Amino acid sequence: MTPTAWFAPLLRPELAALAAYVPAPIPPGAIRLDANESPWALSDDARASLAEALARVPLHRYPDVRATALREAIAADERVHPDAVVLGCGSDEVIGLLANTLAAPRPGAAHAAVFFPTPTFVMYRQTALSLGLRPHSVPLDAAFDLDLDATLAALREHRPNLVFLASPNNPTGTLFSADRLAAVLWAAPDALVVLDEAYAAFSGVRYAALAAQHPNAGRLQTLSKVGLAALRVGWAILPPALAAAVEKVRQPYNLNALSQAAAVHCLTALRPEIDAAVRRIVAERERLAPLLAAVPGLDVTPSAANFFWIAVPDDAARVAAAMRERGVVVRSFHAHGGSLTRRMRVTVGTPEENDRMLEALRASL
Ligand SMILES: Cc1ncc(COP(=O)(O)O)c(C=O)c1O
Protein backbone atom coordinates (compact mmCIF):
# COMPACT_ATOMS: atom_id res chain seq x y z
CA MET A 1 0.00 0.00 0.00
CA THR A 2 1.37 3.46 -0.86
CA PRO A 3 0.81 6.12 1.81
CA THR A 4 -1.27 8.11 -0.69
CA ALA A 5 -3.76 5.32 -1.43
CA TRP A 6 -7.28 6.73 -1.33
CA PHE A 7 -8.30 4.24 1.36
CA ALA A 8 -5.35 4.88 3.71
CA PRO A 9 -7.31 7.34 5.88
CA LEU A 10 -10.18 4.89 6.08
CA LEU A 11 -8.16 2.02 7.53
CA ARG A 12 -8.64 1.19 11.18
CA PRO A 13 -5.44 2.56 12.81
CA GLU A 14 -4.74 -0.67 14.71
CA LEU A 15 -4.12 -2.46 11.39
CA ALA A 16 -0.78 -0.66 11.11
CA ALA A 17 0.50 -2.90 13.94
CA LEU A 18 -0.72 -6.11 12.27
CA ALA A 19 0.77 -8.33 9.60
CA ALA A 20 -1.23 -10.78 7.49
CA TYR A 21 -0.45 -14.42 8.27
CA VAL A 22 1.95 -15.60 5.58
CA PRO A 23 3.51 -18.96 6.43
CA ALA A 24 7.05 -19.58 5.21
CA PRO A 25 7.14 -21.74 2.06
CA ILE A 26 7.68 -25.44 2.79
CA PRO A 27 10.54 -27.06 0.83
CA PRO A 28 9.27 -30.00 -1.25
CA GLY A 29 9.50 -33.30 0.63
CA ALA A 30 10.23 -31.60 3.96
CA ILE A 31 8.98 -33.01 7.26
CA ARG A 32 6.44 -30.52 8.62
CA LEU A 33 6.62 -30.16 12.37
CA ASP A 34 5.69 -26.48 12.50
CA ALA A 35 1.88 -26.32 12.71
CA ASN A 36 0.79 -28.71 15.49
CA GLU A 37 -1.05 -30.89 12.98
CA SER A 38 -1.46 -34.64 13.32
CA PRO A 39 1.09 -36.54 11.23
CA TRP A 40 -1.45 -39.31 10.59
CA ALA A 41 -3.65 -39.23 7.49
CA LEU A 42 -6.92 -41.17 7.63
CA SER A 43 -6.66 -44.84 6.64
CA ASP A 44 -7.82 -45.93 3.19
CA ASP A 45 -10.95 -47.54 4.70
CA ALA A 46 -11.80 -44.36 6.57
CA ARG A 47 -11.32 -42.27 3.43
CA ALA A 48 -13.58 -44.59 1.47
CA SER A 49 -16.38 -44.37 4.02
CA LEU A 50 -15.91 -40.60 4.25
CA ALA A 51 -16.12 -40.32 0.46
CA GLU A 52 -19.45 -42.15 0.57
CA ALA A 53 -20.78 -39.83 3.25
CA LEU A 54 -19.65 -36.76 1.32
CA ALA A 55 -21.14 -38.04 -1.95
CA ARG A 56 -24.58 -37.80 -0.32
CA VAL A 57 -24.21 -34.07 0.48
CA PRO A 58 -26.60 -32.06 -1.72
CA LEU A 59 -24.18 -29.55 -3.24
CA HIS A 60 -26.93 -27.63 -5.05
CA ARG A 61 -28.40 -26.53 -1.70
CA TYR A 62 -27.05 -24.07 0.84
CA PRO A 63 -25.62 -25.71 3.95
CA ASP A 64 -27.76 -26.29 7.04
CA VAL A 65 -27.51 -22.91 8.78
CA ARG A 66 -27.62 -24.50 12.24
CA ALA A 67 -25.35 -27.43 11.29
CA THR A 68 -27.95 -29.48 13.12
CA ALA A 69 -26.36 -32.91 12.87
CA LEU A 70 -22.90 -31.67 13.87
CA ARG A 71 -24.31 -29.50 16.67
CA GLU A 72 -26.19 -32.51 18.04
CA ALA A 73 -23.15 -34.80 17.81
CA ILE A 74 -21.06 -32.27 19.77
CA ALA A 75 -23.82 -31.59 22.30
CA ALA A 76 -24.23 -35.34 22.92
CA ASP A 77 -20.47 -35.75 23.40
CA GLU A 78 -20.21 -32.82 25.76
CA ARG A 79 -23.55 -33.42 27.51
CA VAL A 80 -24.69 -29.85 26.86
CA HIS A 81 -27.79 -28.41 25.21
CA PRO A 82 -27.36 -28.04 21.41
CA ASP A 83 -28.07 -24.32 21.84
CA ALA A 84 -24.87 -23.98 23.89
CA VAL A 85 -22.73 -24.72 20.81
CA VAL A 86 -21.48 -22.01 18.41
CA LEU A 87 -19.73 -23.44 15.35
CA GLY A 88 -17.12 -21.77 13.20
CA CYS A 89 -14.69 -22.22 10.35
CA GLY A 90 -12.03 -23.36 12.79
CA SER A 91 -11.88 -22.07 16.35
CA ASP A 92 -10.05 -19.07 14.83
CA GLU A 93 -13.37 -17.87 13.50
CA VAL A 94 -15.08 -18.54 16.82
CA ILE A 95 -12.48 -16.37 18.60
CA GLY A 96 -13.45 -13.60 16.18
CA LEU A 97 -17.17 -14.16 16.77
CA LEU A 98 -16.69 -13.88 20.53
CA ALA A 99 -14.63 -10.70 20.23
CA ASN A 100 -17.13 -9.22 17.80
CA THR A 101 -20.04 -10.01 20.11
CA LEU A 102 -18.49 -8.82 23.38
CA ALA A 103 -17.12 -5.61 21.90
CA ALA A 104 -18.91 -2.93 23.91
CA PRO A 105 -16.50 -0.74 25.92
CA ARG A 106 -17.14 -0.65 29.66
CA PRO A 107 -18.55 2.64 30.98
CA GLY A 108 -15.82 5.25 30.85
CA ALA A 109 -13.52 3.19 28.60
CA ALA A 110 -12.89 4.01 24.95
CA HIS A 111 -12.38 0.38 23.92
CA ALA A 112 -13.32 -3.08 25.06
CA ALA A 113 -10.36 -5.02 26.47
CA VAL A 114 -9.20 -8.61 25.93
CA PHE A 115 -6.78 -10.35 28.29
CA PHE A 116 -4.50 -13.37 27.84
CA PRO A 117 -1.16 -14.46 29.29
CA THR A 118 1.96 -14.54 27.07
CA PRO A 119 3.33 -16.35 25.25
CA THR A 120 0.12 -17.86 23.95
CA PHE A 121 -1.86 -18.42 20.76
CA VAL A 122 -1.22 -15.36 18.61
CA MET A 123 -4.77 -15.11 17.24
CA TYR A 124 -6.14 -13.81 20.55
CA ARG A 125 -4.11 -10.62 20.11
CA GLN A 126 -4.44 -10.46 16.33
CA THR A 127 -8.21 -10.85 16.45
CA ALA A 128 -8.66 -8.32 19.26
CA LEU A 129 -6.64 -5.72 17.36
CA SER A 130 -8.29 -6.37 14.02
CA LEU A 131 -11.74 -5.91 15.56
CA GLY A 132 -10.85 -2.71 17.44
CA LEU A 133 -10.57 -4.23 20.93
CA ARG A 134 -7.49 -3.61 23.10
CA PRO A 135 -5.31 -6.62 23.99
CA HIS A 136 -3.62 -6.77 27.41
CA SER A 137 -1.35 -9.49 28.69
CA VAL A 138 1.07 -10.50 31.42
CA PRO A 139 3.89 -13.04 31.08
CA LEU A 140 3.45 -16.60 32.31
CA ASP A 141 5.60 -17.54 35.31
CA ALA A 142 8.95 -19.33 35.08
CA ALA A 143 7.21 -22.73 34.79
CA PHE A 144 4.90 -21.36 32.05
CA ASP A 145 1.93 -21.51 34.39
CA LEU A 146 -0.36 -18.54 35.08
CA ASP A 147 1.26 -15.83 37.18
CA LEU A 148 -1.77 -15.41 39.39
CA ASP A 149 -0.83 -12.17 41.18
CA ALA A 150 0.06 -10.39 37.94
CA THR A 151 -3.02 -11.80 36.21
CA LEU A 152 -5.41 -10.70 38.95
CA ALA A 153 -3.81 -7.23 39.00
CA ALA A 154 -4.22 -6.95 35.21
CA LEU A 155 -7.86 -8.03 35.43
CA ARG A 156 -8.52 -5.32 38.03
CA GLU A 157 -6.72 -2.70 35.96
CA HIS A 158 -8.06 -3.47 32.47
CA ARG A 159 -11.52 -4.94 33.21
CA PRO A 160 -11.47 -7.14 30.08
CA ASN A 161 -14.65 -8.32 28.39
CA LEU A 162 -12.89 -11.48 27.31
CA VAL A 163 -10.12 -13.61 28.83
CA PHE A 164 -8.44 -16.37 26.80
CA LEU A 165 -6.68 -19.21 28.62
CA ALA A 166 -5.39 -22.07 26.48
CA SER A 167 -4.59 -25.13 28.61
CA PRO A 168 -2.50 -26.91 27.38
CA ASN A 169 -1.10 -23.62 26.19
CA ASN A 170 0.34 -23.00 22.75
CA PRO A 171 3.35 -22.62 22.36
CA THR A 172 4.49 -23.77 25.82
CA GLY A 173 2.62 -27.10 25.95
CA THR A 174 1.90 -26.57 29.64
CA LEU A 175 -1.33 -27.12 31.54
CA PHE A 176 -2.32 -24.23 33.79
CA SER A 177 -2.96 -25.15 37.45
CA ALA A 178 -6.62 -25.89 38.11
CA ASP A 179 -6.70 -23.64 41.19
CA ARG A 180 -5.28 -20.69 39.21
CA LEU A 181 -7.84 -21.19 36.43
CA ALA A 182 -10.59 -21.22 39.04
CA ALA A 183 -9.15 -18.07 40.66
CA VAL A 184 -9.31 -16.24 37.31
CA LEU A 185 -12.91 -17.36 36.81
CA TRP A 186 -13.82 -16.02 40.27
CA ALA A 187 -11.90 -12.78 39.70
CA ALA A 188 -13.62 -11.87 36.43
CA PRO A 189 -17.29 -12.64 37.04
CA ASP A 190 -18.41 -10.11 34.41
CA ALA A 191 -16.03 -11.26 31.65
CA LEU A 192 -16.25 -14.32 29.42
CA VAL A 193 -13.33 -16.54 30.44
CA VAL A 194 -12.62 -18.84 27.50
CA LEU A 195 -10.91 -22.10 28.41
CA ASP A 196 -9.35 -23.08 25.09
CA GLU A 197 -9.19 -26.89 24.86
CA ALA A 198 -7.52 -27.03 21.42
CA TYR A 199 -4.92 -29.50 22.78
CA ALA A 200 -7.03 -31.19 25.47
CA ALA A 201 -7.10 -34.49 23.57
CA PHE A 202 -3.37 -34.81 24.32
CA SER A 203 -3.56 -33.87 28.01
CA GLY A 204 -6.72 -35.75 28.89
CA VAL A 205 -7.74 -32.72 30.98
CA ARG A 206 -11.09 -31.12 30.11
CA TYR A 207 -12.78 -28.20 31.79
CA ALA A 208 -16.45 -29.20 31.59
CA ALA A 209 -16.80 -29.55 35.37
CA LEU A 210 -15.03 -26.25 36.07
CA ALA A 211 -17.06 -24.41 33.41
CA ALA A 212 -20.30 -25.83 34.83
CA GLN A 213 -19.59 -24.02 38.12
CA HIS A 214 -19.07 -20.62 36.50
CA PRO A 215 -21.68 -18.74 34.43
CA ASN A 216 -18.82 -16.65 32.96
CA ALA A 217 -16.95 -19.69 31.56
CA GLY A 218 -16.82 -20.82 27.95
CA ARG A 219 -14.86 -23.60 26.29
CA LEU A 220 -13.27 -23.63 22.85
CA GLN A 221 -12.67 -26.82 20.90
CA THR A 222 -11.40 -27.76 17.44
CA LEU A 223 -10.95 -30.75 15.18
CA SER A 224 -7.73 -29.28 13.76
CA LYS A 225 -5.23 -30.87 16.12
CA VAL A 226 -6.64 -34.40 16.09
CA GLY A 227 -6.07 -35.09 12.41
CA LEU A 228 -8.67 -32.93 10.64
CA ALA A 229 -6.99 -29.55 10.18
CA ALA A 230 -8.19 -29.24 6.58
CA LEU A 231 -11.86 -29.40 7.57
CA ARG A 232 -11.75 -26.05 9.41
CA VAL A 233 -14.25 -26.98 12.10
CA GLY A 234 -14.15 -25.50 15.60
CA TRP A 235 -16.71 -24.46 18.17
CA ALA A 236 -17.38 -22.84 21.50
CA ILE A 237 -19.55 -24.19 24.30
CA LEU A 238 -21.12 -21.20 25.98
CA PRO A 239 -23.94 -20.33 28.35
CA PRO A 240 -26.90 -20.66 25.93
CA ALA A 241 -28.04 -17.03 26.36
CA LEU A 242 -24.58 -15.81 25.33
CA ALA A 243 -24.47 -18.35 22.48
CA ALA A 244 -27.73 -16.82 21.21
CA ALA A 245 -26.07 -13.38 21.09
CA VAL A 246 -23.05 -14.79 19.23
CA GLU A 247 -25.38 -16.44 16.72
CA LYS A 248 -26.49 -12.95 15.67
CA VAL A 249 -22.92 -12.14 14.62
CA ARG A 250 -22.20 -15.46 12.88
CA GLN A 251 -22.58 -15.59 9.10
CA PRO A 252 -25.38 -18.09 8.44
CA TYR A 253 -23.32 -20.28 6.09
CA ASN A 254 -19.95 -20.05 7.81
CA LEU A 255 -19.60 -23.83 7.93
CA ASN A 256 -19.84 -25.41 4.49
CA ALA A 257 -21.91 -28.55 3.96
CA LEU A 258 -18.92 -30.79 3.16
CA SER A 259 -17.15 -29.82 6.38
CA GLN A 260 -20.34 -30.34 8.37
CA ALA A 261 -20.86 -33.82 6.92
CA ALA A 262 -17.20 -34.78 7.24
CA ALA A 263 -17.06 -33.60 10.86
CA VAL A 264 -20.16 -35.61 11.78
CA HIS A 265 -18.71 -38.71 10.12
CA CYS A 266 -15.38 -38.24 11.92
CA LEU A 267 -17.01 -37.67 15.32
CA THR A 268 -19.19 -40.78 14.95
CA ALA A 269 -18.20 -43.59 12.55
CA LEU A 270 -14.50 -42.67 12.44
CA ARG A 271 -14.18 -41.82 16.12
CA PRO A 272 -12.21 -44.95 17.05
CA GLU A 273 -9.61 -44.22 14.37
CA ILE A 274 -9.31 -40.55 15.38
CA ASP A 275 -8.90 -41.51 19.05
CA ALA A 276 -6.30 -44.15 18.16
CA ALA A 277 -4.24 -41.56 16.26
CA VAL A 278 -4.32 -39.27 19.31
CA ARG A 279 -3.06 -42.16 21.49
CA ARG A 280 -0.22 -42.80 19.05
CA ILE A 281 0.80 -39.14 19.20
CA VAL A 282 0.76 -39.18 23.01
CA ALA A 283 2.84 -42.38 23.07
CA GLU A 284 5.30 -40.81 20.65
CA ARG A 285 5.48 -37.64 22.78
CA GLU A 286 6.41 -39.81 25.77
CA ARG A 287 9.10 -41.63 23.74
CA LEU A 288 10.48 -38.34 22.43
CA ALA A 289 10.58 -36.39 25.71
CA PRO A 290 13.62 -38.12 27.25
CA LEU A 291 15.41 -38.24 23.90
CA LEU A 292 15.05 -34.49 23.48
CA ALA A 293 15.98 -33.86 27.11
CA ALA A 294 19.20 -35.82 26.55
CA VAL A 295 20.37 -33.51 23.75
CA PRO A 296 23.11 -31.36 25.32
CA GLY A 297 22.31 -27.65 25.50
CA LEU A 298 18.52 -27.93 25.14
CA ASP A 299 15.97 -26.86 27.72
CA VAL A 300 12.79 -28.84 26.98
CA THR A 301 9.55 -27.96 28.77
CA PRO A 302 7.49 -31.03 29.77
CA SER A 303 4.59 -31.17 27.31
CA ALA A 304 0.91 -31.97 27.82
CA ALA A 305 0.20 -31.27 24.14
CA ASN A 306 1.29 -32.58 20.73
CA PHE A 307 4.39 -30.39 20.54
CA PHE A 308 7.51 -29.46 22.47
CA TRP A 309 8.64 -26.02 23.63
CA ILE A 310 12.39 -25.96 23.43
CA ALA A 311 15.10 -23.41 24.30
CA VAL A 312 18.22 -23.81 22.16
CA PRO A 313 21.65 -22.44 23.16
CA ASP A 314 21.64 -19.58 20.62
CA ASP A 315 19.28 -17.88 18.16
CA ALA A 316 16.35 -20.19 17.38
CA ALA A 317 16.09 -18.66 13.89
CA ARG A 318 19.55 -19.98 13.06
CA VAL A 319 18.80 -23.46 14.41
CA ALA A 320 15.41 -23.61 12.65
CA ALA A 321 17.03 -22.51 9.36
CA ALA A 322 19.74 -25.17 9.73
CA MET A 323 17.08 -27.82 10.41
CA ARG A 324 15.15 -26.64 7.38
CA GLU A 325 18.28 -27.15 5.26
CA ARG A 326 18.16 -30.74 6.53
CA GLY A 327 14.54 -31.11 5.48
CA VAL A 328 12.79 -30.60 8.84
CA VAL A 329 10.52 -27.57 9.33
CA VAL A 330 9.94 -26.37 12.91
CA ARG A 331 8.60 -23.10 14.27
CA SER A 332 11.05 -20.54 15.62
CA PHE A 333 9.85 -17.82 18.02
CA HIS A 334 12.95 -15.64 17.67
CA ALA A 335 10.92 -12.89 16.01
CA HIS A 336 9.05 -12.32 19.30
CA GLY A 337 12.38 -11.19 20.78
CA GLY A 338 13.38 -11.07 24.45
CA SER A 339 13.34 -14.43 26.22
CA LEU A 340 11.73 -16.05 23.16
CA THR A 341 14.75 -15.43 20.91
CA ARG A 342 16.10 -18.88 21.75
CA ARG A 343 12.74 -20.67 21.70
CA MET A 344 11.24 -22.97 19.14
CA ARG A 345 8.21 -25.25 18.96
CA VAL A 346 8.41 -28.71 17.48
CA THR A 347 5.29 -30.73 16.70
CA VAL A 348 5.28 -34.46 17.45
CA GLY A 349 5.37 -36.36 14.13
CA THR A 350 5.46 -40.04 13.22
CA PRO A 351 8.28 -42.09 14.83
CA GLU A 352 10.32 -41.88 11.60
CA GLU A 353 9.78 -38.13 11.32
CA ASN A 354 10.76 -37.63 14.95
CA ASP A 355 13.95 -39.64 14.52
CA ARG A 356 14.89 -37.47 11.53
CA MET A 357 13.98 -34.37 13.52
CA LEU A 358 16.30 -35.44 16.36
CA GLU A 359 19.14 -36.03 13.91
CA ALA A 360 18.57 -32.67 12.22
CA LEU A 361 18.35 -30.91 15.58
CA ARG A 362 21.57 -32.42 16.94
CA ALA A 363 23.36 -31.55 13.71
CA SER A 364 22.03 -27.98 13.74
CA LEU A 365 23.01 -26.92 17.25
C1 LIG B 1 -4.67 -22.65 21.48
C2 LIG B 1 -5.26 -22.65 20.11
N1 LIG B 1 -6.55 -22.33 19.97
C3 LIG B 1 -7.14 -22.31 18.76
C4 LIG B 1 -6.43 -22.62 17.62
C5 LIG B 1 -7.12 -22.48 16.29
O1 LIG B 1 -7.37 -23.67 15.72
P1 LIG B 1 -8.35 -23.81 14.49
O2 LIG B 1 -8.72 -22.45 13.98
O3 LIG B 1 -7.60 -24.60 13.49
O4 LIG B 1 -9.56 -24.52 15.02
C6 LIG B 1 -5.09 -22.97 17.71
C7 LIG B 1 -4.31 -23.29 16.50
O5 LIG B 1 -3.12 -23.32 16.47
C8 LIG B 1 -4.48 -22.96 18.99
O6 LIG B 1 -3.18 -23.25 19.14
The ligand as a Gaussian input file, in Angstrom:
#p B3LYP/6-31G(d) Opt

LIG

0 1
 C       -4.672000     -22.647000      21.477000
 C       -5.259000     -22.650000      20.106000
 N       -6.550000     -22.326000      19.973000
 C       -7.139000     -22.313000      18.764000
 C       -6.427000     -22.618000      17.617000
 C       -7.122000     -22.483000      16.292000
 O       -7.367000     -23.668000      15.715000
 P       -8.354000     -23.814000      14.489000
 O       -8.718000     -22.446000      13.976000
 O       -7.603000     -24.602000      13.491000
 O       -9.560000     -24.523000      15.021000
 C       -5.086000     -22.969000      17.706000
 C       -4.314000     -23.286000      16.497000
 O       -3.119000     -23.325000      16.466000
 C       -4.480000     -22.965000      18.986000
 O       -3.181000     -23.252000      19.136000

